[in-house]
Amino acid sequence: MEVLTNVATAEDGITKVSDRQNLQICPLSYHHLLFAALSFHSEIRDVLTQLIDGDVYKMLDQIFYKPEYIGVRTNWHQDNYYFRMPSPFSGTAMWIALHDATIQNGTIRVIPKALILF
């Protein structure tokens, strides 16, 4: 069974490529109890309940591995496209970098609610 899936695409965000890699394991929690339990840690849940009004649910866990020299970024996207939550303001993402994360090598970016135009 193949564990890592190459989800790298061309700049159009659709066309699959094989010469560059953005390797993904999804869902991650099936592979180790630590990953299944991490989002339920008391300190993490405390922060989430401060950010989100209402119940907290885990929607997804995954890992991306971007090999040196051939690894590529994850294209811009909105997570709610996949989750289809009635109110996108009732959700958040949690991201843990295993290496130093900078704007140049691709950190998560959040657009404040005040800047979203309807």
N, CA, C and O atoms as a GROMACS GRO file, in nm:
protein
  472
    1MET      N    1   0.084  -0.119   0.000
    1MET     CA    2   0.000   0.000   0.000
    1MET      C    3   0.088   0.125   0.000
    1MET      O    4   0.180   0.137   0.081
    2GLU      N    5   0.059   0.215  -0.088
    2GLU     CA    6   0.132   0.341  -0.097
    2GLU      C    7   0.081   0.435   0.012
    2GLU      O    8  -0.039   0.462   0.020
    3VAL      N    9   0.171   0.485   0.097
    3VAL     CA   10   0.130   0.572   0.207
    3VAL      C   11   0.135   0.718   0.163
    3VAL      O   12   0.043   0.795   0.191
    4LEU      N   13   0.242   0.757   0.094
    4LEU     CA   14   0.258   0.895   0.049
    4LEU      C   15   0.200   0.912  -0.091
    4LEU      O   16   0.229   0.834  -0.181
    5THR      N   17   0.117   1.015  -0.108
    5THR     CA   18   0.058   1.046  -0.237
    5THR      C   19   0.114   1.179  -0.285
    5THR      O   20   0.114   1.277  -0.209
    6ASN      N   21   0.162   1.185  -0.408
    6ASN     CA   22   0.211   1.311  -0.462
    6ASN      C   23   0.092   1.396  -0.508
    6ASN      O   24   0.023   1.360  -0.604
    7VAL      N   25   0.069   1.506  -0.440
    7VAL     CA   26  -0.044   1.594  -0.473
    7VAL      C   27   0.004   1.723  -0.540
    7VAL      O   28  -0.070   1.821  -0.547
    8ALA      N   29   0.128   1.724  -0.589
    8ALA     CA   30   0.183   1.842  -0.657
    8ALA      C   31   0.109   1.868  -0.787
    8ALA      O   32   0.076   1.775  -0.860
    9THR      N   33   0.085   1.995  -0.815
    9THR     CA   34   0.020   2.034  -0.939
    9THR      C   35   0.099   2.145  -1.007
    9THR      O   36   0.185   2.209  -0.946
   10ALA      N   37   0.069   2.165  -1.134
   10ALA     CA   38   0.125   2.278  -1.208
   10ALA      C   39   0.066   2.407  -1.152
   10ALA      O   40  -0.020   2.402  -1.064
   11GLU      N   41   0.110   2.519  -1.201
   11GLU     CA   42   0.064   2.649  -1.151
   11GLU      C   43  -0.087   2.668  -1.161
   11GLU      O   44  -0.144   2.753  -1.092
   12ASP      N   45  -0.153   2.591  -1.247
   12ASP     CA   46  -0.298   2.605  -1.258
   12ASP      C   47  -0.372   2.542  -1.140
   12ASP      O   48  -0.493   2.560  -1.125
   13GLY      N   49  -0.297   2.468  -1.054
   13GLY     CA   50  -0.357   2.407  -0.937
   13GLY      C   51  -0.437   2.281  -0.967
   13GLY      O   52  -0.499   2.225  -0.877
   14ILE      N   53  -0.437   2.237  -1.092
   14ILE     CA   54  -0.519   2.122  -1.132
   14ILE      C   55  -0.434   2.011  -1.195
   14ILE      O   56  -0.446   1.894  -1.157
   15THR      N   57  -0.349   2.048  -1.290
   15THR     CA   58  -0.271   1.950  -1.365
   15THR      C   59  -0.166   1.884  -1.276
   15THR      O   60  -0.079   1.951  -1.221
   16LYS      N   61  -0.173   1.751  -1.263
   16LYS     CA   62  -0.078   1.675  -1.183
   16LYS      C   63   0.060   1.677  -1.249
   16LYS      O   64   0.071   1.672  -1.371
   17VAL      N   65   0.165   1.683  -1.166
   17VAL     CA   66   0.302   1.680  -1.216
   17VAL      C   67   0.378   1.569  -1.143
   17VAL      O   68   0.342   1.532  -1.031
   18SER      N   69   0.481   1.517  -1.208
   18SER     CA   70   0.560   1.410  -1.145
   18SER      C   71   0.704   1.453  -1.119
   18SER      O   72   0.775   1.387  -1.044
   19ASP      N   73   0.748   1.563  -1.180
   19ASP     CA   74   0.887   1.606  -1.163
   19ASP      C   75   0.908   1.685  -1.034
   19ASP      O   76   1.022   1.706  -0.993
   20ARG      N   77   0.800   1.729  -0.971
   20ARG     CA   78   0.806   1.798  -0.842
   20ARG      C   79   0.717   1.723  -0.745
   20ARG      O   80   0.626   1.650  -0.786
   21GLN      N   81   0.743   1.740  -0.615
   21GLN     CA   82   0.667   1.662  -0.519
   21GLN      C   83   0.612   1.745  -0.404
   21GLN      O   84   0.681   1.832  -0.350
   22ASN      N   85   0.491   1.718  -0.368
   22ASN     CA   86   0.425   1.766  -0.248
   22ASN      C   87   0.354   1.641  -0.196
   22ASN      O   88   0.239   1.614  -0.230
   23LEU      N   89   0.425   1.566  -0.111
   23LEU     CA   90   0.378   1.435  -0.068
   23LEU      C   91   0.285   1.449   0.053
   23LEU      O   92   0.314   1.523   0.146
   24GLN      N   93   0.175   1.377   0.049
   24GLN     CA   94   0.072   1.390   0.151
   24GLN      C   95   0.034   1.252   0.207
   24GLN      O   96   0.027   1.153   0.134
   25ILE      N   97   0.010   1.249   0.338
   25ILE     CA   98  -0.056   1.136   0.403
   25ILE      C   99  -0.185   1.191   0.460
   25ILE      O  100  -0.183   1.283   0.543
   26CYS      N  101  -0.297   1.136   0.418
   26CYS     CA  102  -0.427   1.186   0.463
   26CYS      C  103  -0.528   1.073   0.458
   26CYS      O  104  -0.549   1.016   0.350
   27PRO      N  105  -0.592   1.038   0.566
   27PRO     CA  106  -0.578   1.097   0.699
   27PRO      C  107  -0.453   1.043   0.770
   27PRO      O  108  -0.411   0.930   0.746
   28LEU      N  109  -0.398   1.123   0.855
   28LEU     CA  110  -0.275   1.089   0.927
   28LEU      C  111  -0.304   1.005   1.051
   28LEU      O  112  -0.222   0.920   1.088
   29SER      N  113  -0.416   1.028   1.115
   29SER     CA  114  -0.444   0.964   1.244
   29SER      C  115  -0.451   0.812   1.236
   29SER      O  116  -0.437   0.745   1.338
   30TYR      N  117  -0.472   0.754   1.118
   30TYR     CA  118  -0.474   0.609   1.104
   30TYR      C  119  -0.335   0.547   1.122
   30TYR      O  120  -0.323   0.426   1.144
   31HIS      N  121  -0.231   0.629   1.113
   31HIS     CA  122  -0.095   0.575   1.111
   31HIS      C  123  -0.027   0.573   1.247
   31HIS      O  124   0.073   0.503   1.264
   32HIS      N  125  -0.077   0.649   1.344
   32HIS     CA  126  -0.016   0.646   1.477
   32HIS      C  127  -0.112   0.711   1.576
   32HIS      O  128  -0.177   0.810   1.546
   33LEU      N  129  -0.119   0.653   1.695
   33LEU     CA  130  -0.208   0.702   1.800
   33LEU      C  131  -0.178   0.848   1.836
   33LEU      O  132  -0.269   0.923   1.868
   34LEU      N  133  -0.050   0.888   1.832
   34LEU     CA  134  -0.014   1.027   1.864
   34LEU      C  135  -0.090   1.125   1.774
   34LEU      O  136  -0.142   1.226   1.823
   35PHE      N  137  -0.096   1.097   1.646
   35PHE     CA  138  -0.164   1.187   1.554
   35PHE      C  139  -0.315   1.188   1.577
   35PHE      O  140  -0.381   1.290   1.559
   36ALA      N  141  -0.368   1.074   1.618
   36ALA     CA  142  -0.511   1.067   1.648
   36ALA      C  143  -0.544   1.148   1.772
   36ALA      O  144  -0.652   1.207   1.781
   37ALA      N  145  -0.453   1.152   1.868
   37ALA     CA  146  -0.480   1.217   1.998
   37ALA      C  147  -0.439   1.365   2.003
   37ALA      O  148  -0.490   1.439   2.086
   38LEU      N  149  -0.348   1.408   1.917
   38LEU     CA  150  -0.289   1.542   1.928
   38LEU      C  151  -0.391   1.654   1.935
   38LEU      O  152  -0.381   1.741   2.022
   39SER      N  153  -0.489   1.655   1.848
   39SER     CA  154  -0.584   1.766   1.847
   39SER      C  155  -0.678   1.764   1.967
   39SER      O  156  -0.753   1.859   1.989
   40PHE      N  157  -0.676   1.656   2.045
   40PHE     CA  158  -0.760   1.647   2.164
   40PHE      C  159  -0.685   1.680   2.293
   40PHE      O  160  -0.741   1.670   2.402
   41HIS      N  161  -0.558   1.719   2.280
   41HIS     CA  162  -0.478   1.757   2.397
   41HIS      C  163  -0.545   1.875   2.467
   41HIS      O  164  -0.595   1.965   2.400
   42SER      N  165  -0.546   1.875   2.598
   42SER     CA  166  -0.620   1.977   2.674
   42SER      C  167  -0.576   2.119   2.641
   42SER      O  168  -0.662   2.208   2.632
   43GLU      N  169  -0.447   2.144   2.623
   43GLU     CA  170  -0.402   2.280   2.592
   43GLU      C  171  -0.449   2.324   2.453
   43GLU      O  172  -0.485   2.440   2.434
   44ILE      N  173  -0.449   2.234   2.359
   44ILE     CA  174  -0.496   2.267   2.224
   44ILE      C  175  -0.646   2.292   2.226
   44ILE      O  176  -0.692   2.389   2.167
   45ARG      N  177  -0.721   2.208   2.294
   45ARG     CA  178  -0.867   2.228   2.303
   45ARG      C  179  -0.899   2.359   2.375
   45ARG      O  180  -0.995   2.427   2.338
   46ASP      N  181  -0.821   2.397   2.477
   46ASP     CA  182  -0.844   2.523   2.547
   46ASP      C  183  -0.832   2.642   2.451
   46ASP      O  184  -0.915   2.732   2.453
   47VAL      N  185  -0.728   2.641   2.370
   47VAL     CA  186  -0.710   2.749   2.273
   47VAL      C  187  -0.822   2.750   2.170
   47VAL      O  188  -0.876   2.855   2.138
   48LEU      N  189  -0.858   2.632   2.119
   48LEU     CA  190  -0.963   2.625   2.018
   48LEU      C  191  -1.097   2.675   2.071
   48LEU      O  192  -1.170   2.744   2.000
   49THR      N  193  -1.129   2.642   2.194
   49THR     CA  194  -1.258   2.688   2.249
   49THR      C  195  -1.258   2.838   2.273
   49THR      O  196  -1.365   2.898   2.282
   50GLN      N  197  -1.141   2.900   2.283
   50GLN     CA  198  -1.134   3.046   2.291
   50GLN      C  199  -1.154   3.109   2.153
   50GLN      O  200  -1.208   3.219   2.141
   51LEU      N  201  -1.111   3.039   2.048
   51LEU     CA  202  -1.120   3.092   1.912
   51LEU      C  203  -1.256   3.068   1.848
   51LEU      O  204  -1.303   3.148   1.767
   52ILE      N  205  -1.319   2.957   1.884
   52ILE     CA  206  -1.443   2.916   1.817
   52ILE      C  207  -1.557   2.918   1.918
   52ILE      O  208  -1.546   2.863   2.027
   53ASP      N  209  -1.664   2.981   1.879
   53ASP     CA  210  -1.783   2.986   1.963
   53ASP      C  211  -1.866   2.861   1.935
   53ASP      O  212  -1.919   2.845   1.825
   54GLY      N  213  -1.878   2.774   2.032
   54GLY     CA  214  -1.954   2.652   2.012
   54GLY      C  215  -1.868   2.528   2.026
   54GLY      O  216  -1.755   2.535   2.074
   55ASP      N  217  -1.922   2.416   1.982
   55ASP     CA  218  -1.852   2.288   1.993
   55ASP      C  219  -1.732   2.283   1.899
   55ASP      O  220  -1.732   2.346   1.793
   56VAL      N  221  -1.631   2.206   1.939
   56VAL     CA  222  -1.510   2.188   1.859
   56VAL      C  223  -1.509   2.045   1.805
   56VAL      O  224  -1.525   1.949   1.880
   57TYR      N  225  -1.490   2.032   1.674
   57TYR     CA  226  -1.484   1.902   1.608
   57TYR      C  227  -1.357   1.894   1.526
   57TYR      O  228  -1.312   1.994   1.470
   58LYS      N  229  -1.299   1.777   1.519
   58LYS     CA  230  -1.184   1.753   1.433
   58LYS      C  231  -1.236   1.710   1.297
   58LYS      O  232  -1.311   1.614   1.287
   59MET      N  233  -1.196   1.781   1.192
   59MET     CA  234  -1.243   1.750   1.057
   59MET      C  235  -1.142   1.665   0.978
   59MET      O  236  -1.182   1.578   0.901
   60LEU      N  237  -1.013   1.690   0.998
   60LEU     CA  238  -0.913   1.628   0.912
   60LEU      C  239  -0.776   1.637   0.977
   60LEU      O  240  -0.748   1.733   1.049
   61ASP      N  241  -0.692   1.541   0.952
   61ASP     CA  242  -0.550   1.553   0.985
   61ASP      C  243  -0.470   1.497   0.868
   61ASP      O  244  -0.510   1.401   0.803
   62GLN      N  245  -0.357   1.560   0.844
   62GLN     CA  246  -0.275   1.522   0.730
   62GLN      C  247  -0.133   1.572   0.753
   62GLN      O  248  -0.107   1.654   0.840
   63ILE      N  249  -0.042   1.520   0.672
   63ILE     CA  250   0.095   1.568   0.676
   63ILE      C  251   0.141   1.589   0.532
   63ILE      O  252   0.104   1.514   0.442
   64PHE      N  253   0.221   1.693   0.513
   64PHE     CA  254   0.283   1.717   0.384
   64PHE      C  255   0.434   1.704   0.401
   64PHE      O  256   0.492   1.759   0.495
   65TYR      N  257   0.496   1.633   0.312
   65TYR     CA  258   0.641   1.619   0.307
   65TYR      C  259   0.685   1.673   0.172
   65TYR      O  260   0.642   1.624   0.067
   66LYS      N  261   0.771   1.774   0.176
   66LYS     CA  262   0.817   1.839   0.054
   66LYS      C  263   0.968   1.818   0.044
   66LYS      O  264   1.045   1.894   0.103
   67PRO      N  265   1.011   1.716  -0.031
   67PRO     CA  266   1.153   1.682  -0.037
   67PRO      C  267   1.240   1.798  -0.086
   67PRO      O  268   1.201   1.877  -0.173
   68GLU      N  269   1.360   1.805  -0.028
   68GLU     CA  270   1.454   1.911  -0.066
   68GLU      C  271   1.480   1.910  -0.217
   68GLU      O  272   1.497   1.804  -0.277
   69TYR      N  273   1.482   2.028  -0.276
   69TYR     CA  274   1.509   2.054  -0.418
   69TYR      C  275   1.392   2.024  -0.512
   69TYR      O  276   1.378   2.091  -0.614
   70ILE      N  277   1.309   1.926  -0.481
   70ILE     CA  278   1.197   1.895  -0.571
   70ILE      C  279   1.061   1.917  -0.505
   70ILE      O  280   0.957   1.904  -0.569
   71GLY      N  281   1.062   1.950  -0.377
   71GLY     CA  282   0.938   1.976  -0.307
   71GLY      C  283   0.878   2.110  -0.348
   71GLY      O  284   0.951   2.207  -0.371
   72VAL      N  285   0.746   2.115  -0.358
   72VAL     CA  286   0.679   2.239  -0.399
   72VAL      C  287   0.571   2.276  -0.297
   72VAL      O  288   0.531   2.195  -0.213
   73ARG      N  289   0.527   2.396  -0.307
   73ARG     CA  290   0.430   2.451  -0.213
   73ARG      C  291   0.292   2.392  -0.237
   73ARG      O  292   0.263   2.333  -0.341
   74THR      N  293   0.208   2.412  -0.138
   74THR     CA  294   0.066   2.383  -0.153
   74THR      C  295   0.003   2.510  -0.208
   74THR      O  296   0.023   2.618  -0.151
   75ASN      N  297  -0.070   2.500  -0.316
   75ASN     CA  298  -0.130   2.618  -0.377
   75ASN      C  299  -0.231   2.685  -0.284
   75ASN      O  300  -0.287   2.620  -0.196
   76TRP      N  301  -0.253   2.815  -0.306
   76TRP     CA  302  -0.353   2.889  -0.230
   76TRP      C  303  -0.486   2.816  -0.240
   76TRP      O  304  -0.525   2.769  -0.347
   77HIS      N  305  -0.555   2.808  -0.128
   77HIS     CA  306  -0.687   2.745  -0.126
   77HIS      C  307  -0.760   2.789   0.000
   77HIS      O  308  -0.700   2.844   0.091
   78GLN      N  309  -0.887   2.763   0.003
   78GLN     CA  310  -0.968   2.788   0.121
   78GLN      C  311  -1.013   2.653   0.174
   78GLN      O  312  -1.076   2.576   0.102
   79ASP      N  313  -0.980   2.625   0.299
   79ASP     CA  314  -1.015   2.494   0.356
   79ASP      C  315  -1.164   2.468   0.354
   79ASP      O  316  -1.206   2.352   0.340
   80ASN      N  317  -1.245   2.570   0.368
   80ASN     CA  318  -1.389   2.547   0.374
   80ASN      C  319  -1.446   2.495   0.242
   80ASN      O  320  -1.557   2.444   0.239
   81TYR      N  321  -1.373   2.506   0.134
   81TYR     CA  322  -1.415   2.447   0.007
   81TYR      C  323  -1.434   2.296   0.025
   81TYR      O  324  -1.526   2.237  -0.031
   82TYR      N  325  -1.345   2.235   0.105
   82TYR     CA  326  -1.351   2.091   0.127
   82TYR      C  327  -1.450   2.052   0.236
   82TYR      O  328  -1.514   1.948   0.228
   83PHE      N  329  -1.464   2.137   0.338
   83PHE     CA  330  -1.543   2.101   0.455
   83PHE      C  331  -1.689   2.145   0.446
   83PHE      O  332  -1.776   2.085   0.509
   84ARG      N  333  -1.716   2.248   0.367
   84ARG     CA  334  -1.853   2.297   0.346
   84ARG      C  335  -1.926   2.328   0.477
   84ARG      O  336  -2.042   2.291   0.495
   85MET      N  337  -1.857   2.397   0.567
   85MET     CA  338  -1.919   2.438   0.693
   85MET      C  339  -2.016   2.552   0.665
   85MET      O  340  -1.985   2.641   0.586
   86PRO      N  341  -2.135   2.551   0.728
   86PRO     CA  342  -2.233   2.658   0.703
   86PRO      C  343  -2.176   2.798   0.729
   86PRO      O  344  -2.208   2.892   0.657
   87SER      N  345  -2.094   2.810   0.832
   87SER     CA  346  -2.029   2.938   0.861
   87SER      C  347  -1.879   2.916   0.863
   87SER      O  348  -1.827   2.854   0.957
   88PRO      N  349  -1.807   2.965   0.763
   88PRO     CA  350  -1.662   2.944   0.761
   88PRO      C  351  -1.591   3.012   0.878
   88PRO      O  352  -1.474   2.982   0.905
   89PHE      N  353  -1.660   3.101   0.949
   89PHE     CA  354  -1.600   3.168   1.064
   89PHE      C  355  -1.606   3.082   1.189
   89PHE      O  356  -1.557   3.123   1.294
   90SER      N  357  -1.666   2.965   1.179
   90SER     CA  358  -1.674   2.876   1.295
   90SER      C  359  -1.567   2.768   1.291
   90SER      O  360  -1.574   2.671   1.366
   91GLY      N  361  -1.467   2.785   1.204
   91GLY     CA  362  -1.361   2.685   1.192
   91GLY      C  363  -1.224   2.749   1.193
   91GLY      O  364  -1.210   2.870   1.173
   92THR      N  365  -1.124   2.668   1.216
   92THR     CA  366  -0.986   2.715   1.214
   92THR      C  367  -0.896   2.600   1.170
   92THR      O  368  -0.939   2.485   1.167
   93ALA      N  369  -0.774   2.633   1.136
   93ALA     CA  370  -0.675   2.532   1.101
   93ALA      C  371  -0.565   2.533   1.207
   93ALA      O  372  -0.533   2.637   1.264
   94MET      N  373  -0.508   2.417   1.231
   94MET     CA  374  -0.393   2.407   1.321
   94MET      C  375  -0.280   2.352   1.237
   94MET      O  376  -0.296   2.254   1.165
   95TRP      N  377  -0.166   2.415   1.247
   95TRP     CA  378  -0.053   2.378   1.162
   95TRP      C  379   0.071   2.368   1.248
   95TRP      O  380   0.101   2.461   1.324
   96ILE      N  381   0.143   2.259   1.238
   96ILE     CA  382   0.267   2.240   1.314
   96ILE      C  383   0.379   2.218   1.213
   96ILE      O  384   0.378   2.121   1.137
   97ALA      N  385   0.476   2.308   1.212
   97ALA     CA  386   0.590   2.297   1.121
   97ALA      C  387   0.698   2.212   1.186
   97ALA      O  388   0.730   2.231   1.303
   98LEU      N  389   0.755   2.120   1.110
   98LEU     CA  390   0.862   2.037   1.161
   98LEU      C  391   0.999   2.100   1.137
   98LEU      O  392   1.098   2.058   1.196
   99HIS      N  393   1.004   2.199   1.051
   99HIS     CA  394   1.125   2.275   1.022
   99HIS      C  395   1.092   2.423   1.036
   99HIS      O  396   0.974   2.459   1.043
  100ASP      N  397   1.194   2.508   1.038
  100ASP     CA  398   1.168   2.652   1.046
  100ASP      C  399   1.074   2.694   0.935
  100ASP      O  400   1.092   2.656   0.820
  101ALA      N  401   0.973   2.770   0.971
  101ALA     CA  402   0.874   2.818   0.874
  101ALA      C  403   0.890   2.968   0.856
  101ALA      O  404   0.890   3.044   0.953
  102THR      N  405   0.904   3.009   0.732
  102THR     CA  406   0.917   3.151   0.700
  102THR      C  407   0.820   3.184   0.588
  102THR      O  408   0.765   3.094   0.524
  103ILE      N  409   0.799   3.311   0.564
  103ILE     CA  410   0.713   3.352   0.452
  103ILE      C  411   0.772   3.298   0.322
  103ILE      O  412   0.698   3.258   0.232
  104GLN      N  413   0.905   3.298   0.310
  104GLN     CA  414   0.970   3.254   0.188
  104GLN      C  415   0.949   3.104   0.161
  104GLN      O  416   0.936   3.064   0.046
  105ASN      N  417   0.945   3.022   0.266
  105ASN     CA  418   0.930   2.879   0.240
  105ASN      C  419   0.788   2.828   0.265
  105ASN      O  420   0.763   2.708   0.258
  106GLY      N  421   0.695   2.917   0.294
  106GLY     CA  422   0.555   2.879   0.293
  106GLY      C  423   0.486   2.858   0.425
  106GLY      O  424   0.460   2.744   0.463
  107THR      N  425   0.455   2.963   0.494
  107THR     CA  426   0.377   2.951   0.616
  107THR      C  427   0.228   2.956   0.582
  107THR      O  428   0.189   2.995   0.472
  108ILE      N  429   0.146   2.917   0.679
  108ILE     CA  430   0.002   2.932   0.662
  108ILE      C  431  -0.031   3.080   0.671
  108ILE      O  432   0.031   3.152   0.749
  109ARG      N  433  -0.126   3.126   0.594
  109ARG     CA  434  -0.166   3.267   0.597
  109ARG      C  435  -0.314   3.276   0.628
  109ARG      O  436  -0.395   3.197   0.579
  110VAL      N  437  -0.347   3.372   0.710
  110VAL     CA  438  -0.485   3.393   0.751
  110VAL      C  439  -0.528   3.531   0.708
  110VAL      O  440  -0.456   3.629   0.731
  111ILE      N  441  -0.644   3.540   0.646
  111ILE     CA  442  -0.701   3.670   0.609
  111ILE      C  443  -0.800   3.706   0.720
  111ILE      O  444  -0.899   3.636   0.740
  112PRO      N  445  -0.773   3.815   0.791
  112PRO     CA  446  -0.864   3.853   0.900
  112PRO      C  447  -1.006   3.874   0.850
  112PRO      O  448  -1.028   3.921   0.738
  113LYS      N  449  -1.103   3.838   0.933
  113LYS     CA  450  -1.244   3.850   0.898
  113LYS      C  451  -1.278   3.991   0.850
  113LYS      O  452  -1.361   4.008   0.760
  114ALA      N  453  -1.215   4.092   0.909
  114ALA     CA  454  -1.243   4.230   0.873
  114ALA      C  455  -1.207   4.262   0.728
  114ALA      O  456  -1.261   4.357   0.670
  115LEU      N  457  -1.116   4.183   0.667
  115LEU     CA  458  -1.074   4.209   0.530
  115LEU      C  459  -1.150   4.130   0.425
  115LEU      O  460  -1.129   4.150   0.305
  116ILE      N  461  -1.239   4.042   0.468
  116ILE     CA  462  -1.313   3.959   0.374
  116ILE      C  463  -1.432   4.039   0.321
  116ILE      O  464  -1.511   4.094   0.398
  117LEU      N  465  -1.443   4.045   0.190
  117LEU     CA  466  -1.551   4.117   0.126
  117LEU      C  467  -1.659   4.019   0.082
  117LEU      O  468  -1.629   3.913   0.027
  118PHE      N  469  -1.783   4.054   0.106
  118PHE     CA  470  -1.893   3.966   0.064
  118PHE      C  471  -1.964   4.025  -0.055
  118PHE      O  472  -2.060   3.966  -0.105
   0.00000   0.00000   0.00000
